[in-house]
Amino acid sequence: MQALINPAAVSSRFANLSEPVDGSVWMSWYETSKDATTTLKIARFADNQWGPAQTVVTRSDLFLNWADVAAVSQISPASIAVHWLERNGDKPYAYDVRLVMSTDGGNTFTEPRTPHDDATASEHGFVSHVATANGVGLVWLDGRDTATLGTMQLRYAEFAHDGTLNSESILDERVCECCQTAAVRLSDRTLVAYRDRSATDVRDIAMTVRRDGAGWSTLGVPVADNWRVTGCPVNGPAMAANGKTIALAWYTQIDGQGVVRVARSTDRGHSFRETQLALDGNTLGRADIIVLDDADIIVSWLQRDAADSSRAHWRMQRFDLHGRPGPLLDVAEVSAERSSGFARMQRLGNRLLFTWTDTDAKQPQVRTALIALARLART
């Protein structure tokens, strides 16, 4: 593993990575100053090095959460989209989604826009980006009905390159309250994965799809966990696509033990095959996933230390179509607390770019590293 010097300063945390475009990846993160203001910054990784940090927004009312973080996506070589969360009232979880677009590589941005127009002091977050033909699509959890109906919605909206809001749709009327969403774009369709919530509190992973020229339709549950839990696990799905292959990774519990499961489709989402990672039950989930060109997958997750429950390890492993594993790679040791957030990875050629939050010092610090795919090769 090659540790990288990145432009995130001391007091940085909760980084996110864009999907690669033209051999580069963007990273977003937060930095908090002594005057209690928070700055959202971005930087581009290209040609084996990080570019300078660029400031997107600085405010004292940004909503910071270990699981619900800002993100940057690259729409084209020069176009990016960045979202953050901004408080809209005094309630602990009242906040709005704010989005800006740039067509000059982050040098200038459009005025901030909001994909929802309900103006309620409620939760709007856990956003996923997905590229569209004319801009970017956003998927988010929308809490406008939580006060009246007690339910969280899943919604989707599209923005043009100039920041114009084109459309908004309800994808599901009742979903889990605070699990991450995931979205990918294939050549002719957009797929969204999320944690659903039934009337009896079964919270399995569900999927929905929109084919070009058509509306949204439900794909259902790729693998039924039948996990009934009365509170949100704050552990949503990760999803990736490559060619006709789509892969999902998510946390669930079986007989009270935490596990990570993977579902993979090689027919563009029509059918899925499930693999359960061979874990010892101490996993904390927080999974991410990548699909390689040969349809193998790489999964990362956070595993609690068996000897010291206050510590955990970011791990990753490769699996082939039949679920056969490659070597287990221990990437970084961190605190098992929520402050460690979620690690993220993206593929760049024959390497993985990996980022996580290190909380072992007096102040948090975003770390980045390159990992050769050869380290994960199956024998």
C-alpha positions, 0 to 999 in steps of 0.5 A: 500500500502506498500512502499518499500526501493529500491536500486535506488539512488537520481537522479534516474528515468524512471524505467521499470519492467520485467515480473515475472519468478520464483517469481522474477522481475527485475527493470531497471532505470537510474541515472545521476551524476554531471559529466553529465554521466548516468548509467543504473542499474538493481536490482532483487526483490525476497523474498519480498526485493530488491537485490543490484543495478548492473551497466549495462553501464555508458556513457555520450551519452545515450539517455534519454527520458521520454517515450522511456526508457531502459528495462530488461527482464528475459528469464529464472531464470538465463538469462536476457536481457537489452537494452538501447538507445545510441546517434548516431549523433548530431540530437536530435532524432538520436540514436541506440538500444543496447542490452546485455545478461547475463546468470549468473543473471547480473554478466557478460554481452555479448558485446553490440549488435545492432538489426539494421544494417542501420547505419543511424542517425535516431530514433531507439527506443520504444523497447519491449522485448519478450522471445523466445525459444532460447533467446529474441525478440526485437520489435522497431520503426525504422526511417531509412526511415524518411529522404527519405520517411517520414515514421517510420517502425516497426521491429523485431529481435531475439537474442540468449543467447550469443547475436548472432543476428538470424533474422530481419523482417519488421512488418509494413512499416508505423507506428506512430512515437513515441508511445510505442510498446508491445509484449507478448508470448503465448505457440505457438505464439508471438503477437505485439501491436503498434500504426499504422498510415494510409495515412490519419493519423488515428492512431489506435492500431494494432496487428500482430502475428507470430505463431511458424513455420510461418511468421508474419501476421496482426491481424488488429485493435482490436477496431477501434477508428478512431482517426485522429491526425496529430502528435504523441500522445506519448502514445502507448499500453500496453499488457499482457497475461495469459493462453488464455487471452490477454488484451490491454490498450491504450490512445485515444481521443473521442470528444476531451476528453482523455480516456483509452480503454481496449480490451480483448480476451479470445481466444488467440487473434482471437476476442476482446471485448472492455471496455472503462474506466469510466474516466472524460476526464482528463486522460493523458493515459500512461496505463499499464495492467495485466491479472489475473488468472480468466481473470479479468484485472487490469489497471493503468493510469495517471489521471490529477487532476481536481482542479490543472492541474499541478498535476496528480495521478497514479490510478488503477482499476480491471475489470471483463469480462463484464467490471464491475469495482472494487474499484478505487485505487489512488496510488501516486500523481505526477507532470502532466509533462512529467518528471513523465514518465510512471509507471509500474506494475507486479503481484507477487502472491497476490500482485502487484509490482508498480514503478513510478518516483517521481519528487516533490523533487529537484532531481527525485527518483524512487519509488516502492510499493507493493499493495495487490490484495485484495485492488482491489477486486470486491464486 
